[in-house]
Amino acid sequence: MHAPQAGHSTAARTPHTRSRTRNIGILAHVDAGKTSLTERLLYDTGAIRTLGSVDAGSTQTDTGTIERQRGITVRSAVASFTVGDTPVNLIDTPGHSDFIAEVERALGVLDGAVLVLSAVEGVQPQTRVLMRTLRELGLPTLLFVNKIDRFGARYAGLLAEVRRKLAPHIVPLSLVHSLGTREARALPLRLDTDPHDRDRVAEALAEHDDTLLERVVEGPPLTAAELRTALAAHTADGTAHPVYFGSALTGEGVGALIEGMARLLPGAPVHAPTEGRTDPGRAQPRGTVFAVERGPSGTKTAYVRLFAGELTLRQRVTLYRDAPEGTREESAGQITALEVVGDPGRHPARLRAGDIGRVGGLPQVRVGDRLGESTDEGEGGGHRTERRPHFAAPTLQSVVRPADPGPAAAARLHTALTDMAEQDPLLHARTEADGATSVLLYGEVQKEVIAATLAQEYGIEVVFTPSRTVCRERPTGTGEAYDGIGATGRNSPASSGHWATVGLRVEPGPRGSGTVFRYETELGALPYAFHRAVEESVHAALRTGPHGWAVTDCVVTLVRSGFAGPVSTAADFRGLTRLVLASALERAGTRVYEPYHSFELEVPADTLPQVTRALTALGALLTDTVPGRDTCALNGTIPARNVPRAERTLPDVTRGEATWWSRPAGDRPLA
């Protein structure tokens, strides 16, 4: 798929210009028609010659075998088209909540989004979560109401539902004829020729714009050009959300959406050259790796969204990542392959700010790696250039074993899972005490996908243990312990037999801080290898606390250290550190916290008493109940361990009419 070169406008007197390229995400609740819409957009803009089908497994963005077989999106995929001289990179994201981390990674590289709803099902739980996240990130968003040709499709009622549940300030830009039939037609508002249509848009925008309100009330009437300018401005700042109706299946309404994507969603802010600098490409490159592909030979290709600077062939770059223990890791490499997504023929190959590129030559690259030091503010302030969403941690853990046991099979399995974790860092594959490999999960569908991937791509059949809820421990107080050389007599090793001295203090850290290691001793008091051994051992030991769970949100400080010349080894410090830390944790005390889910639930109004009793019995706390004429909406929190039971129980007490959705939402002390 080809696109013209993504150039940049030239604003001579401003610190920022905007890229012509639009990086736009397509998001939706599962089965709202997101991937079908992506396919239609590519087809209608001439990027592909044949319209693919989700059911037939022939779409452009669901390229994996499992995606084609299941008809769901598992990994984010990028495809490109052009509208006039505007290149558009589409990022198709998963719709199933088990793959929410994949969605959040994609959100961090977008300039705008299209949120897809079904005209029949309307606002669904995942839709609300996605919209909430889009608002938090400040991403301009268009709404596309799909499936207007399905029986039961709604217009006025759906718009009211969107205003009530999703976004109060919407601007409908379509009317629908023959709604809910095969003859359904989406009719774009005629701003150039119809004063009534102009009034519709003006009144919608005037709800949050005093200047427009004055024009609406006192005149003169707004022109079509003024309305388009105001609509683009309010879309860009998130105070208005244009709504389009249509059908990805028939193509109705898609043309108007395409025009809106090019006209209303802004390009990314790009740093213009500073005074005296003529080459903005010399700026330090800064970007994010949001996807990694591994070829048949094992070589990696990284998808990089660049926010500043430029990348070229043979350029050396440094990647940064946050390690699970709260530290930062670095890796470096030289770019040996570079292709600009949407413009693969660009010569010489050069990735500019605002572009997405396929980059080779970085053997250690992983999803989530950052290129250069990242910030949320552009130079000069006021312009967000990189968005880094918060990833909700998985709440389930399962041990994976090869169906055909044996040391060789176990080693192959661990290697395969480690490869998969490079594409999904939150999978967090690790070796357990018995040699098996455990993984972290969001849900059972994700487990099924992992099993299928291992079988089809690695040739390994596996079995999973039943998923268990992952709890965490946090220190409840401060504890200190010490052991060292001379503890049992002069010129003798520590009481444990190690030729080392280690004193550690453990104390609570701020929520969300992870594990932090500090020094109160002089850094030169120990050889570097011994310092490294202590720090690595602290992080490793904290993976299993006094109650068997990982310890988090704590600060560990090295308060004493010493060694006995050539007699001491790094192994002495590793062994002693674990023992001293265990004593310090015991004195500090830890408390176990279990994960909770927030949930949204819609049930028939007459079943509310039974539903409330069932949820209360499962430890749920209802935070909001909104009664309706026929249905009742409930919001609340529930222990993650009881989510499967809730999903099994609700159909029985609601005649199978409950609509349930939940996602991880922090943790609470275990009773």
C-alpha positions as CSV (number, residue, x, y, z in Angstrom):
1,M,0.0,0.0,0.0
2,H,1.5,3.3,-1.1
3,A,1.1,6.8,0.1
4,P,2.8,10.0,-1.0
5,Q,5.7,11.4,1.0
6,A,4.6,12.7,4.3
7,G,6.0,16.2,4.3
8,H,5.6,19.0,6.9
9,S,4.1,22.3,6.7
10,T,6.3,25.3,7.4
11,A,5.2,27.7,10.1
12,A,8.0,30.2,10.0
13,R,7.4,32.0,13.2
14,T,6.0,29.3,15.5
15,P,7.9,26.7,17.6
16,H,5.7,23.9,16.3
17,T,4.2,22.9,12.9
18,R,1.9,19.9,12.3
19,S,2.7,16.8,10.3
20,R,0.5,16.2,7.3
21,T,0.4,12.5,8.3
22,R,-2.5,11.3,10.4
23,N,-1.9,8.3,12.7
24,I,-5.4,7.3,13.5
25,G,-6.6,4.4,15.6
26,I,-9.8,2.4,15.0
27,L,-11.2,1.2,18.3
28,A,-14.4,-0.5,19.3
29,H,-16.1,-3.0,21.6
30,V,-15.7,-6.5,20.2
31,D,-17.9,-7.3,17.2
32,A,-18.9,-3.6,16.5
33,G,-17.3,-3.9,13.0
34,K,-14.0,-2.3,13.6
35,T,-11.9,-4.5,11.3
36,S,-14.5,-4.5,8.6
37,L,-14.5,-0.7,8.7
38,T,-10.7,-0.7,8.4
39,E,-11.0,-2.9,5.3
40,R,-13.7,-0.6,3.8
41,L,-11.6,2.5,4.4
42,L,-8.6,0.9,2.6
43,Y,-10.8,-0.3,-0.3
44,D,-12.7,2.9,-0.8
45,T,-9.5,5.0,-0.9
46,G,-7.9,2.6,-3.5
47,A,-5.3,1.2,-1.1
48,I,-6.5,-2.3,-1.8
49,R,-8.2,-3.7,-4.9
50,T,-10.3,-6.4,-3.3
51,L,-12.5,-6.0,-0.2
52,G,-11.6,-8.6,2.4
53,S,-13.9,-10.2,4.9
54,V,-13.5,-11.0,8.6
55,D,-15.6,-14.2,8.2
56,A,-13.4,-15.3,5.3
57,G,-10.2,-14.4,7.1
58,S,-9.0,-12.3,4.2
59,T,-8.7,-8.8,5.8
60,Q,-5.5,-6.7,5.5
61,T,-4.9,-6.1,9.2
62,D,-5.8,-9.5,10.8
63,T,-2.9,-11.3,9.2
64,G,-2.1,-13.8,11.9
65,T,-3.4,-17.4,11.5
66,I,-5.2,-17.2,14.8
67,E,-6.8,-13.8,14.0
68,R,-8.1,-15.2,10.7
69,Q,-9.4,-18.4,12.3
70,R,-11.1,-16.7,15.2
71,G,-12.2,-13.5,13.4
72,I,-10.8,-11.3,16.2
73,T,-7.9,-8.8,16.3
74,V,-5.1,-9.9,18.7
75,R,-2.3,-7.6,17.7
76,S,-2.4,-4.0,16.6
77,A,-1.7,-3.7,12.8
78,V,-0.9,-0.7,10.6
79,A,-2.3,0.0,7.1
80,S,-2.1,3.2,5.0
81,F,-4.1,5.2,2.5
82,T,-4.2,8.8,1.3
83,V,-6.9,11.4,1.1
84,G,-5.9,14.1,-1.4
85,D,-2.4,15.0,-0.2
86,T,-2.9,13.7,3.4
87,P,-1.3,10.4,4.2
88,V,-3.3,8.4,6.8
89,N,-1.8,5.5,8.9
90,L,-4.6,3.4,10.3
91,I,-3.9,1.4,13.4
92,D,-6.4,-1.4,13.9
93,T,-6.6,-2.5,17.5
94,P,-8.1,-5.5,19.4
95,G,-11.6,-5.2,20.6
96,H,-11.6,-8.0,23.2
97,S,-10.9,-6.8,26.8
98,D,-8.4,-9.6,27.2
99,F,-6.1,-7.6,24.9
100,I,-6.6,-4.2,26.5
101,A,-2.8,-3.8,27.0
102,E,-2.3,-4.0,23.2
103,V,-4.9,-1.3,22.8
104,E,-3.3,1.0,25.4
105,R,0.1,0.6,23.7
106,A,-1.4,1.7,20.4
107,L,-3.1,4.6,22.0
108,G,0.2,6.1,22.9
109,V,1.2,6.6,19.3
110,L,-2.0,8.1,17.9
111,D,-2.9,11.6,16.7
112,G,-6.6,10.8,16.7
113,A,-9.1,8.0,16.9
114,V,-12.3,6.7,15.3
115,L,-14.5,4.9,17.9
116,V,-16.9,2.5,16.3
117,L,-20.3,1.7,17.7
118,S,-23.0,-0.7,16.5
119,A,-26.3,1.0,15.6
120,V,-28.1,-2.0,17.2
121,E,-26.1,-2.7,20.4
122,G,-25.1,1.0,20.9
123,V,-22.9,2.0,23.8
124,Q,-21.3,-1.1,25.3
125,P,-19.1,-1.5,28.3
126,Q,-15.8,-1.6,26.4
127,T,-16.9,1.5,24.4
128,R,-17.2,3.5,27.6
129,V,-13.8,2.4,28.8
130,L,-12.2,3.3,25.5
131,M,-13.9,6.7,25.4
132,R,-12.8,7.4,28.9
133,T,-9.2,6.6,28.1
134,L,-9.3,8.7,24.9
135,R,-10.5,11.7,26.9
136,E,-7.8,11.2,29.5
137,L,-5.2,11.1,26.8
138,G,-6.6,14.2,25.0
139,L,-7.0,12.3,21.7
140,P,-9.4,13.9,19.2
141,T,-12.1,11.4,18.5
142,L,-14.7,10.8,15.8
143,L,-17.6,8.4,16.4
144,F,-18.8,6.1,13.6
145,V,-22.1,4.3,14.1
146,N,-21.9,1.1,12.1
147,K,-24.5,-1.4,10.9
148,I,-27.3,1.0,10.0
149,D,-28.5,-1.8,7.7
150,R,-29.2,-4.3,10.5
151,F,-32.6,-4.9,11.9
152,G,-33.0,-3.1,15.2
153,A,-30.7,-0.2,14.2
154,R,-31.4,3.1,16.0
155,Y,-30.8,6.8,15.3
156,A,-32.4,9.2,17.7
157,G,-32.4,6.8,20.6
158,L,-28.8,5.9,20.0
159,L,-27.7,9.5,19.9
160,A,-29.5,10.1,23.2
161,E,-27.7,7.0,24.6
162,V,-24.3,8.3,23.4
163,R,-25.0,11.7,25.0
164,R,-26.0,10.1,28.3
165,K,-23.3,7.3,28.5
166,L,-20.4,8.3,26.3
167,A,-20.0,12.0,25.4
168,P,-22.4,14.8,26.1
169,H,-21.1,17.1,23.4
170,I,-21.6,15.3,20.1
171,V,-22.3,16.8,16.6
172,P,-24.3,14.4,14.4
173,L,-23.2,14.9,10.8
174,S,-25.4,12.3,9.1
175,L,-29.1,11.5,8.7
176,V,-30.3,8.0,7.9
177,H,-32.9,6.9,5.4
178,S,-34.6,3.4,5.6
179,L,-32.8,2.7,8.9
180,G,-32.6,-1.0,9.8
181,T,-33.1,-2.3,6.3
182,R,-30.9,-3.4,3.4
183,E,-31.7,-0.2,1.7
184,A,-30.4,2.0,4.6
185,R,-28.7,5.1,3.3
186,A,-26.5,7.6,5.2
187,L,-27.1,11.1,4.1
188,P,-24.3,13.6,5.0
189,L,-25.4,17.0,6.2
190,R,-25.3,19.6,3.4
191,L,-23.6,22.5,5.1
192,D,-22.9,24.3,1.8
193,T,-26.5,24.3,0.5
194,D,-28.9,23.7,3.4
195,P,-29.4,26.4,6.1
196,H,-31.2,23.9,8.4
197,D,-28.2,21.6,8.4
198,R,-26.0,24.5,9.2
199,D,-28.3,25.4,12.1
200,R,-28.0,21.8,13.4
201,V,-24.3,22.0,13.6
202,A,-24.1,25.6,14.9
203,E,-26.5,24.8,17.7
204,A,-24.6,21.7,18.7
205,L,-21.3,23.6,18.8
206,A,-22.8,26.6,20.5
207,E,-23.4,24.5,23.6
208,H,-19.8,25.0,24.6
209,D,-18.7,28.0,22.6
210,D,-19.9,31.4,23.8
211,T,-18.7,33.1,20.6
212,L,-20.7,30.8,18.4
213,L,-23.7,31.1,20.7
214,E,-23.7,34.8,20.2
215,R,-23.7,34.4,16.5
216,V,-26.5,31.8,16.7
217,V,-28.6,34.1,18.8
218,E,-27.8,37.5,17.3
219,G,-26.5,36.7,13.9
220,P,-25.3,36.9,11.2
221,P,-25.7,33.2,10.5
222,L,-22.5,31.2,10.4
223,T,-21.2,30.3,7.0
224,A,-20.3,26.7,6.0
225,A,-16.6,27.6,6.1
226,E,-16.9,29.1,9.6
227,L,-18.7,26.0,10.8
228,R,-16.1,23.7,9.4
229,T,-13.3,25.7,11.0
230,A,-15.1,25.7,14.4
231,L,-15.9,22.0,14.2
232,A,-12.2,21.2,13.4
233,A,-11.1,23.3,16.3
234,H,-13.5,21.8,18.8
235,T,-12.7,18.3,17.6
236,A,-9.0,18.9,18.0
237,D,-9.4,20.1,21.6
238,G,-11.8,17.3,22.5
239,T,-14.8,19.6,23.3
240,A,-16.8,18.1,20.5
241,H,-17.1,14.7,18.9
242,P,-18.5,14.5,15.3
243,V,-20.8,11.5,14.8
244,Y,-21.1,9.7,11.4
245,F,-23.6,6.9,10.6
246,G,-23.0,4.2,8.0
247,S,-22.3,0.6,7.2
248,A,-18.9,-0.9,6.7
249,L,-20.6,-3.8,4.9
250,T,-22.2,-1.7,2.2
251,G,-19.9,1.3,2.3
252,E,-22.7,3.7,3.2
253,G,-21.5,6.8,5.1
254,V,-17.8,5.8,4.8
255,G,-17.0,8.5,2.3
256,A,-18.1,11.2,4.8
257,L,-16.0,9.6,7.5
258,I,-12.9,9.6,5.3
259,E,-13.4,13.3,4.7
260,G,-13.8,13.9,8.4
261,M,-10.6,12.0,9.2
262,A,-8.6,14.2,6.9
263,R,-10.3,17.5,7.7
264,L,-11.1,17.2,11.4
265,L,-8.4,15.1,13.0
266,P,-5.2,17.2,13.4
267,G,-1.7,15.9,12.5
268,A,0.9,15.5,15.2
269,P,2.7,18.6,16.4
270,V,6.3,18.7,15.0
271,H,9.1,20.8,16.4
272,A,10.2,23.5,13.9
273,P,13.9,24.4,13.7
274,T,15.0,26.6,16.5
275,E,16.8,30.0,15.8
276,G,19.9,29.5,13.8
277,R,19.2,25.8,13.0
278,T,18.3,24.8,9.5
279,D,18.1,21.1,9.9
280,P,15.4,20.0,12.3
281,G,16.4,16.4,11.7
282,R,19.5,16.9,13.9
283,A,17.2,17.1,16.9
284,Q,17.5,14.1,19.2
285,P,15.2,11.4,17.8
286,R,12.4,10.4,20.2
287,G,9.8,7.7,19.6
288,T,8.1,4.6,20.8
289,V,8.2,1.0,19.7
290,F,4.5,-0.2,19.7
291,A,4.8,-3.5,17.8
292,V,7.5,-6.1,17.0
293,E,7.4,-8.7,14.3
294,R,9.8,-11.7,14.2
295,G,10.6,-13.1,10.7
296,P,11.1,-16.8,9.8
297,S,14.9,-16.4,10.5
298,G,14.3,-14.9,13.9
299,T,15.2,-11.3,12.9
300,K,13.1,-8.6,14.4
301,T,11.3,-5.7,12.8
302,A,10.1,-2.9,15.1
303,Y,7.2,-0.5,14.4
304,V,8.4,2.9,15.6
305,R,6.3,6.0,15.9
306,L,8.7,9.0,15.8
307,F,7.7,12.1,17.8
308,A,10.9,14.2,17.2
309,G,14.0,14.2,15.2
310,E,14.7,11.8,12.3
311,L,16.0,8.2,11.7
312,T,18.1,7.1,8.8
313,L,19.8,3.9,7.6
314,R,23.0,3.0,9.5
315,Q,22.1,5.4,12.3
316,R,23.0,4.1,15.8
317,V,20.2,4.5,18.4
318,T,19.7,3.7,22.1
319,L,16.5,2.2,23.4
320,Y,15.3,2.6,27.0
321,R,12.8,0.4,28.8
322,D,11.4,0.3,32.4
323,A,12.3,-3.1,34.0
324,P,9.8,-4.9,36.2
325,E,12.0,-4.2,39.2
326,G,11.6,-0.4,38.8
327,T,15.0,0.0,37.2
328,R,15.8,1.2,33.6
329,E,17.4,-0.9,31.0
330,E,19.2,0.2,27.9
331,S,20.1,-1.5,24.6
332,A,21.7,-0.1,21.4
333,G,21.8,-1.1,17.8
334,Q,22.4,0.2,14.3
335,I,19.5,0.6,11.9
336,T,20.1,-1.9,9.0
337,A,16.6,-1.7,7.4
338,L,14.1,1.2,7.3
339,E,10.8,1.6,5.6
340,V,8.3,4.4,6.1
341,V,4.8,3.0,6.5
342,G,2.6,4.4,3.8
343,D,5.6,5.5,1.7
344,P,7.9,2.5,1.3
345,G,9.5,4.0,-1.8
346,R,10.8,7.1,-0.1
347,H,14.4,7.5,-1.1
348,P,16.6,8.0,0.7
349,A,14.8,6.1,3.5
350,R,14.2,8.7,6.2
351,L,11.7,8.5,9.1
352,R,10.6,12.0,10.2
353,A,8.7,13.2,13.2
354,G,5.0,12.2,12.8
355,D,5.8,9.1,10.8
356,I,5.5,5.4,11.6
357,G,8.4,3.2,10.3
358,R,9.4,-0.4,10.1
359,V,12.9,-0.6,11.6
360,G,15.4,-3.5,11.4
361,G,18.8,-4.0,13.1
362,L,17.8,-3.8,16.7
363,P,18.2,-7.3,18.1
364,Q,17.3,-6.5,21.7
365,V,14.2,-4.4,20.8
366,R,10.9,-5.1,22.7
367,V,7.4,-3.7,22.6
368,G,7.2,-0.6,24.8
369,D,10.9,0.4,24.3
370,R,11.5,4.2,24.0
371,L,13.8,5.8,21.6
372,G,15.5,8.7,23.4
373,E,14.3,10.4,26.5
374,S,10.5,10.9,26.4
375,T,8.4,13.7,27.7
376,D,4.8,14.6,27.5
377,E,5.4,18.3,26.7
378,G,7.0,19.7,23.6
379,E,9.6,22.4,23.7
380,G,7.9,25.6,24.3
381,G,5.2,23.8,26.3
382,G,1.6,23.4,25.6
383,H,1.8,20.7,22.9
384,R,1.6,17.0,23.8
385,T,4.0,15.0,21.7
386,E,4.0,11.6,23.3
387,R,1.2,9.9,25.2
388,R,2.1,7.0,27.6
389,P,-1.0,5.4,28.9
390,H,-1.0,3.5,32.2
391,F,-1.1,-0.3,31.6
392,A,-3.4,-2.1,34.0
393,A,-1.5,-5.1,35.3
394,P,-2.8,-8.5,34.5
395,T,-4.5,-10.2,37.5
396,L,-4.3,-13.9,36.5
397,Q,-1.3,-16.2,36.5
398,S,-1.0,-19.7,35.0
399,V,1.8,-22.2,34.7
400,V,2.4,-23.5,31.2
401,R,3.9,-26.9,30.6
402,P,4.6,-28.8,27.4
403,A,2.1,-31.6,26.8
404,D,5.1,-33.8,26.0
405,P,7.2,-33.5,29.1
406,G,11.0,-33.5,29.1
407,P,13.9,-31.1,29.7
408,A,14.3,-30.3,26.0
409,A,10.6,-29.5,25.6
410,A,10.6,-27.3,28.7
411,A,13.5,-25.3,27.4
412,R,11.9,-24.9,23.9
413,L,8.7,-23.7,25.6
414,H,10.5,-21.1,27.8
415,T,12.3,-19.8,24.7
416,A,9.0,-19.5,22.8
417,L,7.3,-17.7,25.7
418,T,10.2,-15.4,26.1
419,D,9.9,-14.5,22.4
420,M,6.2,-13.9,22.8
421,A,6.9,-11.6,25.8
422,E,8.9,-9.4,23.5
423,Q,5.7,-8.6,21.7
424,D,3.7,-8.4,25.0
425,P,5.9,-7.4,27.9
426,L,3.0,-7.8,30.4
427,L,2.9,-11.5,29.6
428,H,5.9,-11.6,32.0
429,A,7.1,-15.2,31.4
430,R,9.3,-16.4,34.2
431,T,10.8,-19.7,35.4
432,E,9.2,-21.1,38.5
433,A,11.1,-23.1,41.2
434,D,10.2,-26.5,39.6
435,G,11.5,-25.3,36.2
436,A,8.1,-24.7,34.7
437,T,7.2,-21.3,33.1
438,S,4.4,-19.1,34.4
439,V,2.7,-16.2,32.5
440,L,0.5,-13.4,33.5
441,L,-2.9,-13.1,31.8
442,Y,-5.9,-10.8,31.5
443,G,-8.4,-13.5,30.8
444,E,-9.1,-17.0,29.5
445,V,-9.4,-16.0,25.8
446,Q,-5.8,-14.7,26.0
447,K,-4.8,-18.1,27.4
448,E,-6.5,-19.9,24.4
449,V,-4.7,-17.6,22.0
450,I,-1.3,-18.2,23.6
451,A,-1.9,-22.0,23.4
452,A,-2.9,-21.7,19.7
453,T,0.1,-19.5,18.9
454,L,2.6,-21.9,20.6
455,A,1.1,-24.9,18.6
456,Q,0.9,-23.2,15.2
457,E,4.0,-20.9,15.2
458,Y,6.4,-22.9,17.5
459,G,5.1,-26.5,17.1
460,I,4.6,-26.9,20.9
461,E,1.5,-28.3,22.4
462,V,1.0,-27.1,25.9
463,V,-1.3,-27.5,28.9
464,F,-2.1,-24.7,31.4
465,T,-2.8,-25.0,35.1
466,P,-6.1,-23.4,36.2
467,S,-5.6,-19.6,36.4
468,R,-5.1,-18.1,39.8
469,T,-5.5,-14.6,41.0
470,V,-2.2,-12.7,41.4
471,C,-1.9,-11.0,44.8
472,R,0.8,-8.7,46.0
473,E,2.5,-7.8,49.3
474,R,3.3,-4.4,50.6
475,P,5.4,-3.6,53.7
476,T,3.3,-2.4,56.7
477,G,6.2,-0.9,58.6
478,T,10.0,-0.5,58.6
479,G,12.4,-3.3,59.3
480,E,16.2,-3.5,59.4
481,A,18.6,-6.5,59.5
482,Y,22.3,-7.1,59.3
483,D,24.8,-9.9,59.0
484,G,28.5,-9.7,58.2
485,I,32.1,-10.6,58.5
486,G,33.1,-11.1,62.1
487,A,29.6,-11.8,63.3
488,T,30.8,-15.1,64.8
489,G,34.2,-14.0,65.8
490,R,37.2,-12.1,64.6
491,N,38.2,-12.8,61.0
492,S,35.2,-15.1,60.6
493,P,32.5,-15.0,57.9
494,A,29.0,-13.9,58.5
495,S,26.8,-16.2,60.6
496,S,25.5,-17.7,57.4
497,G,29.0,-18.6,56.3
498,H,29.3,-15.9,53.6
499,W,32.3,-13.7,53.4
500,A,30.4,-10.5,53.0
501,T,28.7,-7.8,55.1
502,V,25.2,-6.6,54.2
503,G,22.8,-4.5,56.1
504,L,19.4,-3.6,54.6
505,R,16.4,-1.5,55.6
506,V,12.9,-2.1,54.2
507,E,10.2,0.5,54.3
508,P,6.9,1.3,52.5
509,G,7.1,3.3,49.3
510,P,4.4,5.3,47.5
511,R,1.6,3.5,45.8
512,G,2.6,2.6,42.2
513,S,6.3,3.1,42.8
514,G,7.3,-0.5,42.5
515,T,10.5,-1.5,44.2
516,V,13.2,1.0,44.7
517,F,16.8,0.3,45.8
518,R,19.0,2.9,47.4
519,Y,22.4,3.3,49.0
520,E,23.3,4.9,52.3
521,T,26.8,3.5,52.1
522,E,29.5,5.0,49.9
523,L,29.4,3.7,46.4
524,G,33.2,3.2,46.4
525,A,33.1,1.0,49.6
526,L,32.4,-2.1,47.5
527,P,33.7,-3.2,44.1
528,Y,31.1,-2.6,41.4
529,A,30.4,-6.3,40.9
530,F,29.5,-6.7,44.6
531,H,27.2,-3.6,44.4
532,R,25.5,-5.2,41.4
533,A,25.1,-8.5,43.1
534,V,23.4,-6.9,46.1
535,E,21.0,-4.9,44.0
536,E,20.1,-7.7,41.6
537,S,19.5,-10.1,44.5
538,V,17.2,-7.6,46.2
539,H,15.0,-7.3,43.2
540,A,15.0,-11.1,42.6
541,A,14.2,-11.9,46.3
542,L,11.3,-9.4,46.3
543,R,9.5,-11.6,43.7
544,T,8.5,-13.9,46.5
545,G,7.6,-12.3,49.8
546,P,6.9,-13.8,53.2
547,H,3.4,-14.8,52.1
548,G,4.5,-16.1,48.7
549,W,3.6,-13.1,46.6
550,A,5.8,-10.5,45.0
551,V,6.5,-7.5,47.2
552,T,5.9,-4.1,45.7
553,D,5.8,-0.4,46.6
554,C,8.7,-0.6,48.9
555,V,12.1,1.0,49.4
556,V,15.1,-1.1,50.2
557,T,18.2,0.7,51.4
558,L,21.7,-0.7,51.7
559,V,22.9,0.7,55.1
560,R,26.0,-1.4,55.7
561,S,28.5,-3.2,53.5
562,G,31.9,-4.8,53.6
563,F,34.1,-7.5,52.1
564,A,37.2,-9.5,52.9
565,G,39.6,-8.8,50.0
566,P,40.1,-11.6,47.6
567,V,38.2,-14.1,49.8
568,S,34.8,-12.4,49.1
569,T,32.9,-13.2,45.9
570,A,29.8,-11.9,44.2
571,A,28.2,-15.2,45.2
572,D,28.7,-14.4,48.9
573,F,26.8,-11.1,48.5
574,R,24.0,-12.8,46.5
575,G,23.5,-15.4,49.1
576,L,23.8,-13.1,52.1
577,T,21.5,-10.4,50.6
578,R,18.6,-12.9,50.3
579,L,18.9,-13.9,53.9
580,V,19.3,-10.4,55.3
581,L,16.4,-9.1,53.2
582,A,14.1,-11.9,54.4
583,S,14.9,-10.9,58.0
584,A,14.3,-7.2,57.3
585,L,10.9,-8.0,55.6
586,E,9.9,-10.2,58.5
587,R,10.6,-7.3,60.9
588,A,8.8,-4.8,58.7
589,G,5.8,-7.0,58.2
590,T,3.9,-7.3,54.9
591,R,0.2,-7.3,54.0
592,V,-1.4,-9.2,51.1
593,Y,-3.5,-7.2,48.6
594,E,-5.8,-8.9,46.1
595,P,-6.7,-7.4,42.8
596,Y,-10.2,-5.9,42.1
597,H,-12.1,-5.3,38.9
598,S,-14.4,-2.5,38.2
599,F,-17.6,-3.6,36.4
600,E,-20.4,-2.3,34.4
601,L,-23.6,-4.3,34.3
602,E,-27.0,-3.8,32.6
603,V,-29.8,-6.1,33.7
604,P,-33.6,-6.3,33.3
605,A,-35.1,-3.9,35.9
606,D,-37.3,-6.7,37.5
607,T,-34.2,-8.8,38.2
608,L,-32.4,-6.1,40.2
609,P,-33.0,-7.6,43.7
610,Q,-31.7,-11.0,42.7
611,V,-28.7,-9.5,40.9
612,T,-27.9,-7.3,43.9
613,R,-28.0,-10.3,46.3
614,A,-25.8,-12.4,44.0
615,L,-23.2,-9.7,43.6
616,T,-23.1,-8.9,47.3
617,A,-22.5,-12.6,48.1
618,L,-19.5,-12.4,45.8
619,G,-18.0,-9.5,47.7
620,A,-19.0,-6.8,45.1
621,L,-19.4,-3.2,46.2
622,L,-22.0,-1.3,44.2
623,T,-21.0,2.3,43.5
624,D,-23.8,3.5,41.2
625,T,-27.2,2.2,40.3
626,V,-29.1,3.9,37.5
627,P,-32.7,2.6,37.1
628,G,-34.4,2.8,33.7
629,R,-37.8,1.9,32.4
630,D,-36.9,-1.6,31.3
631,T,-33.3,-2.0,32.4
632,C,-31.1,-1.0,35.2
633,A,-27.4,-0.1,35.0
634,L,-25.0,-0.9,37.8
635,N,-21.4,0.0,38.4
636,G,-19.1,-1.3,41.1
637,T,-16.0,-3.2,42.1
638,I,-15.6,-6.9,42.8
639,P,-12.6,-9.1,43.8
640,A,-10.9,-10.4,40.6
641,R,-11.1,-14.0,41.9
642,N,-14.9,-13.8,41.9
643,V,-15.3,-12.4,38.3
644,P,-15.6,-15.9,36.7
645,R,-18.3,-16.8,39.3
646,A,-20.2,-13.6,38.6
647,E,-20.1,-14.3,34.8
648,R,-21.5,-17.8,35.5
649,T,-24.2,-16.6,38.0
650,L,-25.6,-13.6,36.2
651,P,-27.2,-15.4,33.3
652,D,-29.2,-17.6,35.7
653,V,-30.7,-14.7,37.6
654,T,-31.3,-12.4,34.6
655,R,-32.9,-15.0,32.2
656,G,-29.7,-14.7,30.1
657,E,-30.2,-10.9,29.5
658,A,-27.4,-9.5,31.5
659,T,-24.7,-7.4,29.8
660,W,-21.5,-7.6,31.9
661,W,-18.0,-6.1,31.4
662,S,-15.1,-5.7,33.9
663,R,-11.5,-4.7,33.8
664,P,-8.6,-4.6,36.4
665,A,-9.0,-1.6,38.8
666,G,-6.3,-1.7,41.5
667,D,-6.2,-3.8,44.6
668,R,-7.4,-3.9,48.2
669,P,-6.1,-5.6,51.4
670,L,-7.1,-9.3,51.5
671,A,-9.6,-9.9,54.3
